[in-house]
Amino acid sequence: MTTTPTPPSDYQLMLPSGWFRVSLEPERRERSVDALVKRQFSGADDVPHLRQLLRKEMLERATDAYDAGGIELYLSLQRAATLTIPASLLITLLPPSSGGAPSLSELATGLGGDGRTASLVELAAGTALRLRRDPQAAPVAPPTTEEDYALPSVTLDYQLPVPGAAAHLLLTFSTPLLQIADAMVELFDAVAGSLTWLDGDPIHE
């Protein structure tokens, strides 16, 4: 007799020091973004327009992430000398598909090419679909919208089923540091590899 595993109540990740968690929930969002802006502009009170611009952009980004199903957003505030190492991690809970979700192997099929590399990997938390997207290897189209003029970024997705549930957890890492993309991807791989499922009271609400 096969028993269905009990879905975990939560998960845990090990992130490098210097990463900041932005709360996406509407009731916590503004306070969290204000704390980020205050930290980034500590000691710099003469650039109020830049503070306002960062606050506006982060609120818009957090709102869009939440509306798309995002449950956590982390930003790298790590520094190398006087420069911040830009990177982000968005965690999204993908709900069950009404028509039945394809398997990870089916998802991986056809995802390769155009700068994308897909594979199935084994993590401590289970089998995951790993998808790396490199803008330098992808066809370049002329920019037509404001988003097209944004800095190109290397992105790394990890998608894996939630045990005992039909939902999937999606980790999306991103960095515009194309010159050291491989080193950044190694860091992202390590963070994804630290994912563990937890029982007990949920902490990500």
Secondary structure per residue as TSV (DSSP state, phi and psi in degrees):
chain	resnum	aa	ss	phi	psi
A	1	M	-	360.0	127.6
A	2	T	-	-92.5	129.0
A	3	T	-	-103.3	141.9
A	4	T	-	-83.6	127.4
A	5	P	-	-63.9	147.8
A	6	T	-	-75.4	129.1
A	7	P	-	-59.8	141.1
A	8	P	-	-68.0	154.7
A	9	S	S	-87.1	-15.9
A	10	D	E	-166.1	-177.2
A	11	Y	E	-140.6	169.5
A	12	Q	E	-141.5	140.5
A	13	L	-	-130.1	148.2
A	14	M	-	-102.9	114.9
A	15	L	-	-109.7	150.7
A	16	P	-	-62.4	153.3
A	17	S	T	-64.1	146.5
A	18	G	T	96.1	3.6
A	19	W	E	-97.4	137.5
A	20	F	E	-110.3	129.2
A	21	R	E	-88.7	121.8
A	22	V	E	-98.1	118.5
A	23	S	-	-70.0	130.8
A	24	L	-	-95.1	-19.4
A	25	E	S	-62.3	136.7
A	26	P	H	-53.1	-37.8
A	27	E	H	-75.0	-14.8
A	28	R	H	-115.1	-8.8
A	29	R	H	-62.3	-51.8
A	30	E	H	-64.5	-40.4
A	31	R	H	-64.1	-38.7
A	32	S	H	-68.2	-44.1
A	33	V	H	-65.1	-39.3
A	34	D	H	-61.4	-38.2
A	35	A	H	-65.8	-37.9
A	36	L	H	-64.7	-46.4
A	37	V	H	-62.8	-42.3
A	38	K	H	-61.7	-40.8
A	39	R	H	-67.3	-42.9
A	40	Q	H	-68.5	-30.8
A	41	F	T	-110.0	24.5
A	42	S	T	-59.7	124.1
A	43	G	T	83.5	0.9
A	44	A	-	-122.2	84.9
A	45	D	-	-96.2	3.8
A	46	D	S	-100.7	12.1
A	47	V	-	-129.1	58.7
A	48	P	H	-61.6	-30.9
A	49	H	H	-66.6	-36.2
A	50	L	H	-70.2	-37.5
A	51	R	H	-61.4	-45.3
A	52	Q	H	-65.7	-37.7
A	53	L	H	-65.6	-46.2
A	54	L	H	-61.9	-43.0
A	55	R	H	-60.5	-45.5
A	56	K	H	-62.3	-46.0
A	57	E	H	-64.9	-41.1
A	58	M	H	-70.1	-36.9
A	59	L	H	-64.6	-40.5
A	60	E	H	-65.9	-41.9
A	61	R	H	-65.6	-43.2
A	62	A	H	-65.4	-39.2
A	63	T	H	-64.9	-45.4
A	64	D	H	-62.6	-41.3
A	65	A	H	-64.1	-42.5
A	66	Y	H	-65.2	-43.1
A	67	D	H	-64.5	-25.6
A	68	A	T	-90.7	6.8
A	69	G	T	99.4	6.0
A	70	G	E	-65.9	140.7
A	71	I	E	-116.9	-20.2
A	72	E	E	-149.0	144.5
A	73	L	E	-134.2	126.4
A	74	Y	E	-119.4	139.4
A	75	L	E	-122.4	137.7
A	76	S	E	-78.9	124.6
A	77	L	-	-114.1	15.2
A	78	Q	-	-61.5	146.9
A	79	R	E	-122.6	144.0
A	80	A	E	-121.5	107.4
A	81	A	T	60.6	-118.4
A	82	T	T	-99.8	3.6
A	83	L	E	-106.2	142.0
A	84	T	E	-85.8	137.3
A	85	I	-	-86.7	103.7
A	86	P	-	-76.6	129.9
A	87	A	-	-166.6	160.1
A	88	S	E	-148.1	159.6
A	89	L	E	-137.9	120.1
A	90	L	E	-111.3	127.1
A	91	I	E	-108.3	124.8
A	92	T	E	-124.3	137.8
A	93	L	E	-97.2	114.8
A	94	L	E	-89.6	116.7
A	95	P	-	-70.2	163.7
A	96	P	-	-59.4	143.5
A	97	S	-	-84.8	136.6
A	98	S	T	-65.2	-28.2
A	99	G	T	-94.7	6.3
A	100	G	-	90.0	117.4
A	101	A	-	-75.8	139.9
A	102	P	-	-67.4	158.1
A	103	S	-	-70.8	165.5
A	104	L	H	-62.2	-37.7
A	105	S	H	-65.8	-36.0
A	106	E	H	-67.9	-38.3
A	107	L	H	-65.1	-38.2
A	108	A	H	-68.0	-31.0
A	109	T	T	-66.6	124.2
A	110	G	T	90.0	-2.3
A	111	L	-	-86.5	-14.0
A	112	G	-	-74.6	164.7
A	113	G	B	91.4	166.3
A	114	D	T	54.5	42.2
A	115	G	T	82.8	5.7
A	116	R	E	-110.6	138.5
A	117	T	E	-128.4	116.3
A	118	A	E	-114.6	142.9
A	119	S	E	-159.1	160.4
A	120	L	E	-98.6	132.1
A	121	V	E	-129.2	155.2
A	122	E	E	-101.3	120.1
A	123	L	E	-108.9	167.6
A	124	A	T	-59.7	-28.7
A	125	A	T	-87.0	-3.4
A	126	G	E	129.3	-177.7
A	127	T	E	-72.3	135.9
A	128	A	E	-132.5	151.0
A	129	L	E	-90.2	121.1
A	130	R	E	-107.1	124.8
A	131	L	E	-130.5	116.3
A	132	R	E	-106.2	135.5
A	133	R	E	-124.0	120.7
A	134	D	-	-111.9	115.6
A	135	P	G	-64.6	-27.9
A	136	Q	G	-67.7	-25.0
A	137	A	G	-98.0	-3.1
A	138	A	S	-95.7	153.3
A	139	P	-	-59.8	140.3
A	140	V	-	-101.4	121.8
A	141	A	-	-102.9	148.9
A	142	P	-	-60.9	138.3
A	143	P	-	-65.5	136.4
A	144	T	-	-125.4	-19.3
A	145	T	S	-126.4	171.0
A	146	E	T	-61.5	-36.7
A	147	E	G	-65.0	-30.0
A	148	D	G	-65.8	-19.4
A	149	Y	G	-90.8	-0.5
A	150	A	S	-68.0	158.0
A	151	L	-	-61.0	134.0
A	152	P	-	-65.8	144.8
A	153	S	-	-134.3	149.1
A	154	V	E	-86.0	130.5
A	155	T	E	-121.3	148.7
A	156	L	E	-134.8	119.2
A	157	D	E	-106.2	140.7
A	158	Y	E	-125.4	119.5
A	159	Q	E	-120.9	127.8
A	160	L	E	-145.9	148.7
A	161	P	E	-68.4	146.0
A	162	V	-	-82.0	122.7
A	163	P	T	-55.7	133.7
A	164	G	T	74.1	9.1
A	165	A	S	-138.4	161.7
A	166	A	S	-89.3	-4.6
A	167	A	-	-81.3	161.2
A	168	H	E	-121.9	151.5
A	169	L	E	-105.9	132.0
A	170	L	E	-118.9	121.8
A	171	L	E	-105.0	122.6
A	172	T	E	-119.6	108.5
A	173	F	E	-96.5	149.8
A	174	S	E	-152.4	145.1
A	175	T	E	-152.6	141.4
A	176	P	S	-88.1	2.5
A	177	L	-	-81.1	76.5
A	178	L	G	-65.9	-28.1
A	179	Q	G	-66.5	-29.3
A	180	I	G	-122.4	35.6
A	181	A	H	-58.0	-42.5
A	182	D	H	-62.8	-40.2
A	183	A	H	-66.5	-39.8
A	184	M	H	-66.9	-39.4
A	185	V	H	-64.9	-36.2
A	186	E	H	-60.3	-40.7
A	187	L	H	-63.5	-45.3
A	188	F	H	-61.3	-41.3
A	189	D	H	-59.8	-41.2
A	190	A	H	-65.0	-41.0
A	191	V	H	-64.5	-46.2
A	192	A	H	-61.7	-37.6
A	193	G	H	-67.6	-17.6
A	194	S	T	-85.8	-3.8
A	195	L	-	-62.6	129.0
A	196	T	E	-134.8	149.6
A	197	W	E	-90.2	144.9
A	198	L	E	-123.5	151.1
A	199	D	-	-105.9	166.2
A	200	G	S	105.5	-163.3
A	201	D	S	-71.7	134.5
A	202	P	-	-67.3	145.3
A	203	I	S	-112.8	-15.6
A	204	H	-	-100.5	100.3
A	205	E	-	-113.2	360.0
